[in-house]
Amino acid sequence: GRFVRALREYIAELPIGHFGKDTMEMALGFIVASPRGRQAAERWVADGPRFKTEAAGRLEDLISKTMNYETALLMIQQ
């Protein structure tokens, strides 16, 4: 709901590369699904400028893992 919308807006302002919508949605899902990820995201949204570097780094790492996951899923389907 509201938190996910706020997180999407925050992520859109981070200095990261551009990735496909499906990849970003899956990465966002991974963030909010885990307690640790959600706690970090809550800090980011609450004090955006302070956590901008941390958030960008962690998100790019998560996007990389998400892309690897997507590739593995495609390999299984073939």
All heavy atoms as a GROMACS GRO file, in nm:
protein
  617
    1GLY      N    1   0.078  -0.117   0.000
    1GLY     CA    2   0.000   0.000   0.000
    1GLY      C    3   0.083   0.126   0.000
    1GLY      O    4   0.168   0.148  -0.086
    2ARG      N    5   0.058   0.206   0.096
    2ARG     CA    6   0.119   0.339   0.105
    2ARG      C    7   0.271   0.331   0.116
    2ARG      O    8   0.342   0.408   0.051
    2ARG     CB    9   0.061   0.410   0.227
    2ARG     CG   10   0.093   0.557   0.231
    2ARG     CD   11   0.026   0.625   0.346
    2ARG     NE   12  -0.117   0.587   0.348
    2ARG     CZ   13  -0.202   0.623   0.441
    2ARG    NH1   14  -0.162   0.698   0.541
    2ARG    NH2   15  -0.327   0.585   0.436
    3PHE      N   16   0.320   0.238   0.197
    3PHE     CA   17   0.465   0.226   0.214
    3PHE      C   18   0.532   0.188   0.083
    3PHE      O   19   0.636   0.243   0.047
    3PHE     CB   20   0.500   0.123   0.323
    3PHE     CG   21   0.647   0.093   0.328
    3PHE    CD1   22   0.736   0.189   0.373
    3PHE    CD2   23   0.696  -0.028   0.284
    3PHE    CE1   24   0.873   0.163   0.375
    3PHE    CE2   25   0.831  -0.055   0.287
    3PHE     CZ   26   0.920   0.040   0.333
    4VAL      N   27   0.474   0.094   0.010
    4VAL     CA   28   0.534   0.050  -0.117
    4VAL      C   29   0.535   0.165  -0.217
    4VAL      O   30   0.633   0.183  -0.290
    4VAL     CB   31   0.461  -0.074  -0.173
    4VAL    CG1   32   0.512  -0.110  -0.312
    4VAL    CG2   33   0.479  -0.193  -0.078
    5ARG      N   34   0.431   0.245  -0.221
    5ARG     CA   35   0.429   0.362  -0.309
    5ARG      C   36   0.542   0.459  -0.271
    5ARG      O   37   0.611   0.512  -0.359
    5ARG     CB   38   0.293   0.431  -0.304
    5ARG     CG   39   0.188   0.362  -0.388
    5ARG     CD   40   0.062   0.446  -0.404
    5ARG     NE   41  -0.003   0.476  -0.277
    5ARG     CZ   42  -0.090   0.396  -0.215
    5ARG    NH1   43  -0.121   0.280  -0.269
    5ARG    NH2   44  -0.146   0.431  -0.101
    6ALA      N   45   0.558   0.484  -0.142
    6ALA     CA   46   0.664   0.574  -0.097
    6ALA      C   47   0.801   0.518  -0.132
    6ALA      O   48   0.891   0.592  -0.173
    6ALA     CB   49   0.652   0.598   0.054
    7LEU      N   50   0.818   0.387  -0.118
    7LEU     CA   51   0.945   0.324  -0.151
    7LEU      C   52   0.972   0.333  -0.301
    7LEU      O   53   1.085   0.362  -0.342
    7LEU     CB   54   0.945   0.178  -0.105
    7LEU     CG   55   1.072   0.098  -0.130
    7LEU    CD1   56   1.194   0.164  -0.066
    7LEU    CD2   57   1.055  -0.046  -0.079
    8ARG      N   58   0.871   0.312  -0.383
    8ARG     CA   59   0.888   0.325  -0.529
    8ARG      C   60   0.933   0.467  -0.566
    8ARG      O   61   1.022   0.485  -0.650
    8ARG     CB   62   0.756   0.296  -0.601
    8ARG     CG   63   0.734   0.154  -0.634
    8ARG     CD   64   0.619   0.140  -0.734
    8ARG     NE   65   0.591   0.000  -0.753
    8ARG     CZ   66   0.488  -0.064  -0.700
    8ARG    NH1   67   0.401  -0.001  -0.626
    8ARG    NH2   68   0.472  -0.192  -0.722
    9GLU      N   69   0.871   0.566  -0.504
    9GLU     CA   70   0.908   0.705  -0.532
    9GLU      C   71   1.053   0.731  -0.490
    9GLU      O   72   1.127   0.798  -0.561
    9GLU     CB   73   0.814   0.800  -0.459
    9GLU     CG   74   0.674   0.802  -0.515
    9GLU     CD   75   0.577   0.885  -0.432
    9GLU    OE1   76   0.622   0.959  -0.341
    9GLU    OE2   77   0.456   0.874  -0.458
   10TYR      N   78   1.091   0.678  -0.375
   10TYR     CA   79   1.227   0.697  -0.326
   10TYR      C   80   1.327   0.630  -0.420
   10TYR      O   81   1.429   0.690  -0.458
   10TYR     CB   82   1.240   0.640  -0.184
   10TYR     CG   83   1.377   0.653  -0.126
   10TYR    CD1   84   1.429   0.777  -0.091
   10TYR    CD2   85   1.457   0.541  -0.108
   10TYR    CE1   86   1.556   0.789  -0.039
   10TYR    CE2   87   1.585   0.552  -0.055
   10TYR     CZ   88   1.634   0.676  -0.021
   10TYR     OH   89   1.760   0.688   0.030
   11ILE      N   90   1.299   0.506  -0.458
   11ILE     CA   91   1.389   0.431  -0.546
   11ILE      C   92   1.405   0.502  -0.680
   11ILE      O   93   1.514   0.504  -0.738
   11ILE     CB   94   1.337   0.287  -0.564
   11ILE    CG1   95   1.363   0.207  -0.434
   11ILE    CG2   96   1.400   0.220  -0.684
   11ILE    CD1   97   1.300   0.069  -0.433
   12ALA      N   98   1.298   0.563  -0.730
   12ALA     CA   99   1.304   0.632  -0.859
   12ALA      C  100   1.404   0.747  -0.857
   12ALA      O  101   1.455   0.787  -0.962
   12ALA     CB  102   1.165   0.684  -0.896
   13GLU      N  103   1.434   0.800  -0.740
   13GLU     CA  104   1.526   0.913  -0.727
   13GLU      C  105   1.670   0.870  -0.699
   13GLU      O  106   1.759   0.955  -0.693
   13GLU     CB  107   1.479   1.007  -0.616
   13GLU     CG  108   1.340   1.064  -0.639
   13GLU     CD  109   1.333   1.148  -0.765
   13GLU    OE1  110   1.427   1.226  -0.792
   13GLU    OE2  111   1.233   1.135  -0.839
   14LEU      N  112   1.694   0.741  -0.681
   14LEU     CA  113   1.829   0.695  -0.649
   14LEU      C  114   1.918   0.694  -0.772
   14LEU      O  115   1.871   0.670  -0.884
   14LEU     CB  116   1.824   0.553  -0.590
   14LEU     CG  117   1.761   0.539  -0.452
   14LEU    CD1  118   1.754   0.392  -0.412
   14LEU    CD2  119   1.838   0.619  -0.348
   15PRO      N  120   2.048   0.718  -0.752
   15PRO     CA  121   2.143   0.718  -0.865
   15PRO      C  122   2.183   0.575  -0.903
   15PRO      O  123   2.293   0.528  -0.871
   15PRO     CB  124   2.262   0.798  -0.811
   15PRO     CG  125   2.260   0.770  -0.664
   15PRO     CD  126   2.114   0.758  -0.628
   16ILE      N  127   2.092   0.504  -0.965
   16ILE     CA  128   2.118   0.367  -1.010
   16ILE      C  129   2.086   0.359  -1.159
   16ILE      O  130   2.025   0.449  -1.215
   16ILE     CB  131   2.035   0.262  -0.932
   16ILE    CG1  132   1.885   0.287  -0.950
   16ILE    CG2  133   2.073   0.262  -0.784
   16ILE    CD1  134   1.797   0.178  -0.892
   17GLY      N  135   2.127   0.249  -1.220
   17GLY     CA  136   2.098   0.229  -1.362
   17GLY      C  137   1.949   0.210  -1.385
   17GLY      O  138   1.869   0.207  -1.292
   18HIS      N  139   1.915   0.197  -1.512
   18HIS     CA  140   1.776   0.173  -1.549
   18HIS      C  141   1.758   0.025  -1.578
   18HIS      O  142   1.838  -0.034  -1.651
   18HIS     CB  143   1.738   0.258  -1.671
   18HIS     CG  144   1.743   0.404  -1.643
   18HIS    ND1  145   1.644   0.470  -1.574
   18HIS    CD2  146   1.838   0.496  -1.672
   18HIS    CE1  147   1.677   0.597  -1.562
   18HIS    NE2  148   1.794   0.615  -1.620
   19PHE      N  149   1.656  -0.032  -1.519
   19PHE     CA  150   1.631  -0.174  -1.533
   19PHE      C  151   1.486  -0.194  -1.575
   19PHE      O  152   1.403  -0.106  -1.557
   19PHE     CB  153   1.660  -0.245  -1.400
   19PHE     CG  154   1.798  -0.220  -1.350
   19PHE    CD1  155   1.825  -0.120  -1.259
   19PHE    CD2  156   1.904  -0.296  -1.397
   19PHE    CE1  157   1.954  -0.094  -1.214
   19PHE    CE2  158   2.035  -0.272  -1.353
   19PHE     CZ  159   2.059  -0.171  -1.261
   20GLY      N  160   1.456  -0.311  -1.627
   20GLY     CA  161   1.322  -0.342  -1.671
   20GLY      C  162   1.222  -0.336  -1.557
   20GLY      O  163   1.256  -0.357  -1.440
   21LYS      N  164   1.098  -0.308  -1.592
   21LYS     CA  165   0.992  -0.296  -1.492
   21LYS      C  166   0.975  -0.425  -1.413
   21LYS      O  167   0.961  -0.421  -1.290
   21LYS     CB  168   0.860  -0.258  -1.560
   21LYS     CG  169   0.747  -0.239  -1.462
   21LYS     CD  170   0.619  -0.200  -1.530
   21LYS     CE  171   0.509  -0.186  -1.424
   21LYS     NZ  172   0.382  -0.151  -1.480
   22ASP      N  173   0.978  -0.541  -1.481
   22ASP     CA  174   0.962  -0.668  -1.411
   22ASP      C  175   1.075  -0.692  -1.312
   22ASP      O  176   1.052  -0.739  -1.200
   22ASP     CB  177   0.955  -0.785  -1.510
   22ASP     CG  178   0.826  -0.784  -1.592
   22ASP    OD1  179   0.728  -0.720  -1.548
   22ASP    OD2  180   0.824  -0.848  -1.698
   23THR      N  181   1.196  -0.658  -1.352
   23THR     CA  182   1.312  -0.674  -1.263
   23THR      C  183   1.296  -0.585  -1.140
   23THR      O  184   1.319  -0.630  -1.027
   23THR     CB  185   1.442  -0.641  -1.337
   23THR    OG1  186   1.456  -0.730  -1.449
   23THR    CG2  187   1.563  -0.654  -1.246
   24MET      N  188   1.258  -0.460  -1.162
   24MET     CA  189   1.241  -0.368  -1.049
   24MET      C  190   1.129  -0.413  -0.957
   24MET      O  191   1.141  -0.404  -0.835
   24MET     CB  192   1.215  -0.226  -1.100
   24MET     CG  193   1.336  -0.161  -1.164
   24MET     SD  194   1.479  -0.149  -1.054
   24MET     CE  195   1.419  -0.032  -0.934
   25GLU      N  196   1.020  -0.462  -1.013
   25GLU     CA  197   0.908  -0.507  -0.931
   25GLU      C  198   0.948  -0.628  -0.847
   25GLU      O  199   0.910  -0.639  -0.730
   25GLU     CB  200   0.786  -0.540  -1.018
   25GLU     CG  201   0.716  -0.418  -1.073
   25GLU     CD  202   0.661  -0.328  -0.964
   25GLU    OE1  203   0.591  -0.376  -0.874
   25GLU    OE2  204   0.690  -0.207  -0.968
   26MET      N  205   1.024  -0.720  -0.907
   26MET     CA  206   1.067  -0.837  -0.832
   26MET      C  207   1.163  -0.797  -0.721
   26MET      O  208   1.152  -0.845  -0.608
   26MET     CB  209   1.133  -0.939  -0.925
   26MET     CG  210   1.159  -1.072  -0.857
   26MET     SD  211   1.232  -1.197  -0.965
   26MET     CE  212   1.096  -1.229  -1.076
   27ALA      N  213   1.256  -0.706  -0.751
   27ALA     CA  214   1.349  -0.658  -0.649
   27ALA      C  215   1.274  -0.589  -0.536
   27ALA      O  216   1.303  -0.612  -0.418
   27ALA     CB  217   1.452  -0.564  -0.711
   28LEU      N  218   1.176  -0.509  -0.570
   28LEU     CA  219   1.094  -0.442  -0.470
   28LEU      C  220   1.022  -0.546  -0.384
   28LEU      O  221   1.015  -0.532  -0.261
   28LEU     CB  222   0.994  -0.350  -0.538
   28LEU     CG  223   0.905  -0.266  -0.449
   28LEU    CD1  224   0.986  -0.166  -0.369
   28LEU    CD2  225   0.801  -0.192  -0.533
   29GLY      N  226   0.970  -0.649  -0.448
   29GLY     CA  227   0.904  -0.756  -0.374
   29GLY      C  228   0.999  -0.825  -0.277
   29GLY      O  229   0.962  -0.855  -0.164
   30PHE      N  230   1.123  -0.849  -0.320
   30PHE     CA  231   1.221  -0.910  -0.231
   30PHE      C  232   1.249  -0.820  -0.110
   30PHE      O  233   1.265  -0.868   0.002
   30PHE     CB  234   1.352  -0.940  -0.305
   30PHE     CG  235   1.345  -1.055  -0.401
   30PHE    CD1  236   1.416  -1.052  -0.519
   30PHE    CD2  237   1.269  -1.167  -0.374
   30PHE    CE1  238   1.413  -1.158  -0.609
   30PHE    CE2  239   1.263  -1.274  -0.462
   30PHE     CZ  240   1.336  -1.270  -0.580
   31ILE      N  241   1.256  -0.690  -0.135
   31ILE     CA  242   1.282  -0.597  -0.025
   31ILE      C  243   1.171  -0.601   0.079
   31ILE      O  244   1.197  -0.616   0.198
   31ILE     CB  245   1.298  -0.452  -0.079
   31ILE    CG1  246   1.426  -0.438  -0.159
   31ILE    CG2  247   1.297  -0.352   0.037
   31ILE    CD1  248   1.439  -0.306  -0.234
   32VAL      N  249   1.048  -0.587   0.035
   32VAL     CA  250   0.939  -0.576   0.132
   32VAL      C  251   0.898  -0.711   0.191
   32VAL      O  252   0.834  -0.714   0.297
   32VAL     CB  253   0.816  -0.504   0.073
   32VAL    CG1  254   0.852  -0.362   0.033
   32VAL    CG2  255   0.755  -0.578  -0.043
   33ALA      N  256   0.938  -0.821   0.127
   33ALA     CA  257   0.898  -0.953   0.178
   33ALA      C  258   0.983  -0.999   0.296
   33ALA      O  259   0.936  -1.076   0.379
   33ALA     CB  260   0.906  -1.057   0.067
   34SER      N  261   1.105  -0.951   0.304
   34SER     CA  262   1.191  -0.996   0.414
   34SER      C  263   1.193  -0.891   0.525
   34SER      O  264   1.197  -0.771   0.497
   34SER     CB  265   1.334  -1.021   0.365
   34SER     OG  266   1.402  -0.900   0.343
   35PRO      N  267   1.191  -0.936   0.649
   35PRO     CA  268   1.193  -0.839   0.760
   35PRO      C  269   1.316  -0.747   0.756
   35PRO      O  270   1.304  -0.626   0.778
   35PRO     CB  271   1.195  -0.927   0.885
   35PRO     CG  272   1.134  -1.057   0.841
   35PRO     CD  273   1.175  -1.073   0.696
   36ARG      N  274   1.431  -0.803   0.725
   36ARG     CA  275   1.553  -0.723   0.721
   36ARG      C  276   1.547  -0.619   0.610
   36ARG      O  277   1.583  -0.503   0.629
   36ARG     CB  278   1.673  -0.815   0.702
   36ARG     CG  279   1.804  -0.743   0.704
   36ARG     CD  280   1.918  -0.841   0.695
   36ARG     NE  281   2.044  -0.772   0.678
   36ARG     CZ  282   2.152  -0.826   0.627
   36ARG    NH1  283   2.152  -0.950   0.589
   36ARG    NH2  284   2.260  -0.755   0.614
   37GLY      N  285   1.501  -0.661   0.492
   37GLY     CA  286   1.489  -0.569   0.380
   37GLY      C  287   1.387  -0.460   0.407
   37GLY      O  288   1.409  -0.342   0.375
   38ARG      N  289   1.275  -0.498   0.465
   38ARG     CA  290   1.171  -0.399   0.494
   38ARG      C  291   1.219  -0.297   0.597
   38ARG      O  292   1.193  -0.178   0.584
   38ARG     CB  293   1.044  -0.468   0.542
   38ARG     CG  294   0.929  -0.368   0.554
   38ARG     CD  295   0.797  -0.438   0.584
   38ARG     NE  296   0.692  -0.340   0.594
   38ARG     CZ  297   0.610  -0.306   0.496
   38ARG    NH1  298   0.622  -0.362   0.378
   38ARG    NH2  299   0.517  -0.216   0.514
   39GLN      N  300   1.291  -0.344   0.699
   39GLN     CA  301   1.344  -0.250   0.800
   39GLN      C  302   1.440  -0.150   0.737
   39GLN      O  303   1.435  -0.032   0.767
   39GLN     CB  304   1.414  -0.327   0.912
   39GLN     CG  305   1.318  -0.400   1.003
   39GLN     CD  306   1.390  -0.489   1.104
   39GLN    OE1  307   1.511  -0.513   1.094
   39GLN    NE2  308   1.315  -0.540   1.200
   40ALA      N  309   1.526  -0.200   0.648
   40ALA     CA  310   1.619  -0.110   0.581
   40ALA      C  311   1.542  -0.010   0.495
   40ALA      O  312   1.570   0.110   0.498
   40ALA     CB  313   1.716  -0.190   0.493
   41ALA      N  314   1.445  -0.058   0.420
   41ALA     CA  315   1.366   0.030   0.333
   41ALA      C  316   1.289   0.134   0.414
   41ALA      O  317   1.274   0.248   0.371
   41ALA     CB  318   1.270  -0.053   0.248
   42GLU      N  319   1.241   0.096   0.532
   42GLU     CA  320   1.170   0.192   0.617
   42GLU      C  321   1.265   0.304   0.660
   42GLU      O  322   1.226   0.420   0.664
   42GLU     CB  323   1.110   0.122   0.738
   42GLU     CG  324   0.988   0.038   0.701
   42GLU     CD  325   0.939  -0.052   0.814
   42GLU    OE1  326   1.008  -0.067   0.918
   42GLU    OE2  327   0.830  -0.110   0.798
   43ARG      N  328   1.391   0.269   0.689
   43ARG     CA  329   1.491   0.372   0.724
   43ARG      C  330   1.515   0.464   0.605
   43ARG      O  331   1.523   0.586   0.619
   43ARG     CB  332   1.624   0.308   0.765
   43ARG     CG  333   1.628   0.248   0.901
   43ARG     CD  334   1.771   0.217   0.946
   43ARG     NE  335   1.850   0.149   0.846
   43ARG     CZ  336   1.860   0.017   0.830
   43ARG    NH1  337   1.793  -0.063   0.911
   43ARG    NH2  338   1.937  -0.036   0.736
   44TRP      N  339   1.527   0.403   0.486
   44TRP     CA  340   1.554   0.482   0.366
   44TRP      C  341   1.444   0.584   0.342
   44TRP      O  342   1.471   0.700   0.317
   44TRP     CB  343   1.566   0.394   0.243
   44TRP     CG  344   1.668   0.285   0.249
   44TRP    CD1  345   1.774   0.274   0.336
   44TRP    CD2  346   1.675   0.171   0.165
   44TRP    NE1  347   1.845   0.160   0.310
   44TRP    CE2  348   1.787   0.094   0.205
   44TRP    CE3  349   1.598   0.125   0.058
   44TRP    CZ2  350   1.823  -0.024   0.143
   44TRP    CZ3  351   1.634   0.007  -0.004
   44TRP    CH2  352   1.745  -0.066   0.037
   45VAL      N  353   1.321   0.538   0.350
   45VAL     CA  354   1.206   0.625   0.322
   45VAL      C  355   1.194   0.733   0.429
   45VAL      O  356   1.163   0.848   0.399
   45VAL     CB  357   1.076   0.543   0.307
   45VAL    CG1  358   0.954   0.632   0.301
   45VAL    CG2  359   1.084   0.453   0.183
   46ALA      N  360   1.220   0.696   0.553
   46ALA     CA  361   1.205   0.790   0.665
   46ALA      C  362   1.309   0.903   0.659
   46ALA      O  363   1.279   1.017   0.697
   46ALA     CB  364   1.216   0.717   0.798
   47ASP      N  365   1.431   0.873   0.613
   47ASP     CA  366   1.537   0.973   0.609
   47ASP      C  367   1.616   0.956   0.480
   47ASP      O  368   1.734   0.920   0.481
   47ASP     CB  369   1.627   0.957   0.732
   47ASP     CG  370   1.721   1.073   0.753
   47ASP    OD1  371   1.723   1.166   0.668
   47ASP    OD2  372   1.793   1.072   0.853
   48GLY      N  373   1.548   0.982   0.369
   48GLY     CA  374   1.602   0.958   0.236
   48GLY      C  375   1.742   1.009   0.209
   48GLY      O  376   1.829   0.933   0.168
   49PRO      N  377   1.768   1.137   0.229
   49PRO     CA  378   1.902   1.189   0.198
   49PRO      C  379   2.013   1.120   0.277
   49PRO      O  380   2.120   1.095   0.224
   49PRO     CB  381   1.891   1.337   0.235
   49PRO     CG  382   1.746   1.368   0.223
   49PRO     CD  383   1.675   1.243   0.267
   50ARG      N  384   1.988   1.089   0.400
   50ARG     CA  385   2.089   1.027   0.486
   50ARG      C  386   2.128   0.888   0.435
   50ARG      O  387   2.243   0.848   0.445
   50ARG     CB  388   2.037   1.018   0.629
   50ARG     CG  389   2.133   0.954   0.724
   50ARG     CD  390   2.079   0.955   0.864
   50ARG     NE  391   2.168   0.883   0.952
   50ARG     CZ  392   2.133   0.835   1.068
   50ARG    NH1  393   2.010   0.853   1.113
   50ARG    NH2  394   2.219   0.771   1.142
   51PHE      N  395   2.032   0.814   0.382
   51PHE     CA  396   2.056   0.675   0.343
   51PHE      C  397   2.067   0.654   0.192
   51PHE      O  398   2.067   0.541   0.145
   51PHE     CB  399   1.945   0.585   0.400
   51PHE     CG  400   1.950   0.575   0.548
   51PHE    CD1  401   1.857   0.643   0.626
   51PHE    CD2  402   2.046   0.500   0.612
   51PHE    CE1  403   1.860   0.635   0.764
   51PHE    CE2  404   2.051   0.491   0.750
   51PHE     CZ  405   1.958   0.559   0.826
   52LYS      N  406   2.080   0.763   0.117
   52LYS     CA  407   2.080   0.755  -0.029
   52LYS      C  408   2.191   0.663  -0.082
   52LYS      O  409   2.166   0.578  -0.168
   52LYS     CB  410   2.093   0.895  -0.088
   52LYS     CG  411   2.077   0.902  -0.236
   52LYS     CD  412   2.080   1.048  -0.281
   52LYS     CE  413   2.044   1.060  -0.427
   52LYS     NZ  414   2.037   1.200  -0.468
   53THR      N  415   2.312   0.678  -0.032
   53THR     CA  416   2.424   0.596  -0.079
   53THR      C  417   2.404   0.450  -0.042
   53THR      O  418   2.424   0.360  -0.124
   53THR     CB  419   2.557   0.649  -0.023
   53THR    OG1  420   2.573   0.786  -0.064
   53THR    CG2  421   2.674   0.567  -0.072
   54GLU      N  422   2.365   0.426   0.083
   54GLU     CA  423   2.340   0.289   0.128
   54GLU      C  424   2.230   0.224   0.044
   54GLU      O  425   2.243   0.111  -0.002
   54GLU     CB  426   2.299   0.286   0.275
   54GLU     CG  427   2.255   0.149   0.323
   54GLU     CD  428   2.188   0.150   0.459
   54GLU    OE1  429   2.232   0.226   0.548
   54GLU    OE2  430   2.092   0.073   0.477
   55ALA      N  431   2.121   0.296   0.026
   55ALA     CA  432   2.007   0.242  -0.048
   55ALA      C  433   2.045   0.210  -0.191
   55ALA      O  434   2.009   0.103  -0.243
   55ALA     CB  435   1.890   0.341  -0.043
   56ALA      N  436   2.117   0.299  -0.257
   56ALA     CA  437   2.157   0.275  -0.395
   56ALA      C  438   2.246   0.152  -0.407
   56ALA      O  439   2.225   0.068  -0.495
   56ALA     CB  440   2.228   0.398  -0.452
   57GLY      N  441   2.341   0.139  -0.317
   57GLY     CA  442   2.431   0.024  -0.320
   57GLY      C  443   2.358  -0.107  -0.295
   57GLY      O  444   2.378  -0.206  -0.367
   58ARG      N  445   2.275  -0.108  -0.194
   58ARG     CA  446   2.201  -0.230  -0.161
   58ARG      C  447   2.102  -0.265  -0.270
   58ARG      O  448   2.083  -0.382  -0.303
   58ARG     CB  449   2.132  -0.217  -0.026
   58ARG     CG  450   2.235  -0.218   0.088
   58ARG     CD  451   2.176  -0.224   0.224
   58ARG     NE  452   2.104  -0.348   0.244
   58ARG     CZ  453   2.031  -0.373   0.352
   58ARG    NH1  454   2.023  -0.284   0.448
   58ARG    NH2  455   1.967  -0.486   0.365
   59LEU      N  456   2.038  -0.165  -0.329
   59LEU     CA  457   1.942  -0.192  -0.434
   59LEU      C  458   2.011  -0.246  -0.559
   59LEU      O  459   1.962  -0.341  -0.620
   59LEU     CB  460   1.861  -0.067  -0.467
   59LEU     CG  461   1.748  -0.088  -0.567
   59LEU    CD1  462   1.646  -0.189  -0.516
   59LEU    CD2  463   1.679   0.043  -0.598
   60GLU      N  464   2.124  -0.189  -0.597
   60GLU     CA  465   2.195  -0.240  -0.714
   60GLU      C  466   2.241  -0.384  -0.691
   60GLU      O  467   2.234  -0.466  -0.782
   60GLU     CB  468   2.311  -0.150  -0.751
   60GLU     CG  469   2.264  -0.024  -0.822
   60GLU     CD  470   2.373   0.048  -0.896
   60GLU    OE1  471   2.488   0.046  -0.850
   60GLU    OE2  472   2.341   0.107  -1.001
   61ASP      N  473   2.284  -0.416  -0.570
   61ASP     CA  474   2.321  -0.553  -0.538
   61ASP      C  475   2.200  -0.646  -0.550
   61ASP      O  476   2.209  -0.754  -0.607
   61ASP     CB  477   2.381  -0.559  -0.396
   61ASP     CG  478   2.429  -0.698  -0.360
   61ASP    OD1  479   2.502  -0.759  -0.440
   61ASP    OD2  480   2.392  -0.746  -0.251
   62LEU      N  481   2.089  -0.602  -0.498
   62LEU     CA  482   1.967  -0.682  -0.504
   62LEU      C  483   1.917  -0.697  -0.648
   62LEU      O  484   1.870  -0.804  -0.686
   62LEU     CB  485   1.858  -0.620  -0.416
   62LEU     CG  486   1.726  -0.697  -0.411
   62LEU    CD1  487   1.748  -0.839  -0.361
   62LEU    CD2  488   1.628  -0.625  -0.321
   63ILE      N  489   1.929  -0.593  -0.728
   63ILE     CA  490   1.888  -0.603  -0.868
   63ILE      C  491   1.975  -0.704  -0.942
   63ILE      O  492   1.926  -0.783  -1.021
   63ILE     CB  493   1.891  -0.464  -0.936
   63ILE    CG1  494   1.777  -0.379  -0.881
   63ILE    CG2  495   1.881  -0.476  -1.087
   63ILE    CD1  496   1.783  -0.234  -0.920
   64SER      N  497   2.104  -0.704  -0.912
   64SER     CA  498   2.194  -0.802  -0.973
   64SER      C  499   2.150  -0.944  -0.936
   64SER      O  500   2.144  -1.033  -1.023
   64SER     CB  501   2.338  -0.777  -0.926
   64SER     OG  502   2.423  -0.876  -0.976
   65LYS      N  503   2.119  -0.966  -0.810
   65LYS     CA  504   2.072  -1.097  -0.766
   65LYS      C  505   1.938  -1.132  -0.830
   65LYS      O  506   1.913  -1.246  -0.868
   65LYS     CB  507   2.061  -1.101  -0.614
   65LYS     CG  508   2.196  -1.098  -0.546
   65LYS     CD  509   2.183  -1.093  -0.396
   65LYS     CE  510   2.320  -1.083  -0.331
   65LYS     NZ  511   2.314  -1.070  -0.187
   66THR      N  512   1.853  -1.032  -0.844
   66THR     CA  513   1.722  -1.054  -0.907
   66THR      C  514   1.740  -1.094  -1.052
   66THR      O  515   1.673  -1.186  -1.101
   66THR     CB  516   1.637  -0.925  -0.897
   66THR    OG1  517   1.618  -0.893  -0.759
   66THR    CG2  518   1.501  -0.944  -0.964
   67MET      N  519   1.832  -1.029  -1.122
   67MET     CA  520   1.856  -1.063  -1.262
   67MET      C  521   1.912  -1.206  -1.274
   67MET      O  522   1.874  -1.280  -1.366
   67MET     CB  523   1.950  -0.961  -1.325
   67MET     CG  524   1.884  -0.824  -1.340
   67MET     SD  525   1.998  -0.692  -1.387
   67MET     CE  526   2.021  -0.730  -1.560
   68ASN      N  527   1.998  -1.245  -1.183
   68ASN     CA  528   2.047  -1.382  -1.182
   68ASN      C  529   1.933  -1.481  -1.157
   68ASN      O  530   1.927  -1.588  -1.219
   68ASN     CB  531   2.156  -1.401  -1.075
   68ASN     CG  532   2.285  -1.331  -1.111
   68ASN    OD1  533   2.312  -1.303  -1.228
   68ASN    ND2  534   2.365  -1.300  -1.011
   69TYR      N  535   1.844  -1.446  -1.068
   69TYR     CA  536   1.727  -1.529  -1.038
   69TYR      C  537   1.638  -1.541  -1.162
   69TYR      O  538   1.593  -1.651  -1.197
   69TYR     CB  539   1.651  -1.467  -0.921
   69TYR     CG  540   1.532  -1.546  -0.875
   69TYR    CD1  541   1.547  -1.664  -0.804
   69TYR    CD2  542   1.402  -1.502  -0.903
   69TYR    CE1  543   1.437  -1.736  -0.760
   69TYR    CE2  544   1.292  -1.573  -0.860
   69TYR     CZ  545   1.310  -1.690  -0.789
   69TYR     OH  546   1.201  -1.761  -0.747
   70GLU      N  547   1.615  -1.431  -1.230
   70GLU     CA  548   1.533  -1.432  -1.351
   70GLU      C  549   1.597  -1.522  -1.459
   70GLU      O  550   1.528  -1.599  -1.527
   70GLU     CB  551   1.515  -1.291  -1.407
   70GLU     CG  552   1.425  -1.204  -1.324
   70GLU     CD  553   1.420  -1.061  -1.372
   70GLU    OE1  554   1.526  -1.005  -1.408
   70GLU    OE2  555   1.311  -1.004  -1.374
   71THR      N  556   1.729  -1.512  -1.472
   71THR     CA  557   1.800  -1.596  -1.570
   71THR      C  558   1.786  -1.744  -1.535
   71THR      O  559   1.761  -1.827  -1.623
   71THR     CB  560   1.949  -1.556  -1.576
   71THR    OG1  561   1.958  -1.419  -1.616
   71THR    CG2  562   2.026  -1.643  -1.674
   72ALA      N  563   1.800  -1.775  -1.407
   72ALA     CA  564   1.785  -1.915  -1.363
   72ALA      C  565   1.644  -1.966  -1.392
   72ALA      O  566   1.626  -2.081  -1.436
   72ALA     CB  567   1.818  -1.927  -1.215
   73LEU      N  568   1.545  -1.882  -1.369
   73LEU     CA  569   1.407  -1.922  -1.398
   73LEU      C  570   1.388  -1.950  -1.548
   73LEU      O  571   1.320  -2.046  -1.585
   73LEU     CB  572   1.307  -1.814  -1.353
   73LEU     CG  573   1.283  -1.803  -1.204
   73LEU    CD1  574   1.192  -1.682  -1.175
   73LEU    CD2  575   1.220  -1.930  -1.151
   74LEU      N  576   1.446  -1.866  -1.631
   74LEU     CA  577   1.435  -1.887  -1.776
   74LEU      C  578   1.503  -2.016  -1.818
   74LEU      O  579   1.453  -2.088  -1.905
   74LEU     CB  580   1.496  -1.769  -1.851
   74LEU     CG  581   1.416  -1.639  -1.846
   74LEU    CD1  582   1.494  -1.526  -1.911
   74LEU    CD2  583   1.281  -1.655  -1.915
   75MET      N  584   1.616  -2.048  -1.757
   75MET     CA  585   1.689  -2.171  -1.789
   75MET      C  586   1.607  -2.294  -1.752
   75MET      O  587   1.607  -2.393  -1.824
   75MET     CB  588   1.824  -2.173  -1.718
   75MET     CG  589   1.917  -2.060  -1.757
   75MET     SD  590   1.972  -2.068  -1.926
   75MET     CE  591   2.092  -2.197  -1.915
   76ILE      N  592   1.538  -2.286  -1.640
   76ILE     CA  593   1.455  -2.398  -1.595
   76ILE      C  594   1.338  -2.420  -1.690
   76ILE      O  595   1.300  -2.533  -1.719
   76ILE     CB  596   1.402  -2.374  -1.452
   76ILE    CG1  597   1.518  -2.382  -1.352
   76ILE    CG2  598   1.294  -2.472  -1.415
   76ILE    CD1  599   1.482  -2.336  -1.213
   77GLN      N  600   1.283  -2.313  -1.742
   77GLN     CA  601   1.166  -2.321  -1.829
   77GLN      C  602   1.199  -2.375  -1.968
   77GLN      O  603   1.111  -2.417  -2.040
   77GLN     CB  604   1.099  -2.184  -1.841
   77GLN     CG  605   1.037  -2.138  -1.711
   77GLN     CD  606   0.983  -1.996  -1.720
   77GLN    OE1  607   0.999  -1.929  -1.822
   77GLN    NE2  608   0.920  -1.951  -1.614
   78GLN      N  609   1.325  -2.372  -2.007
   78GLN     CA  610   1.362  -2.417  -2.142
   78GLN      C  611   1.378  -2.565  -2.150
   78GLN      O  612   1.399  -2.647  -2.085
   78GLN     CB  613   1.491  -2.349  -2.187
   78GLN     CG  614   1.472  -2.202  -2.206
   78GLN     CD  615   1.598  -2.132  -2.250
   78GLN    OE1  616   1.705  -2.190  -2.260
   78GLN    NE2  617   1.588  -2.004  -2.278
   0.00000   0.00000   0.00000
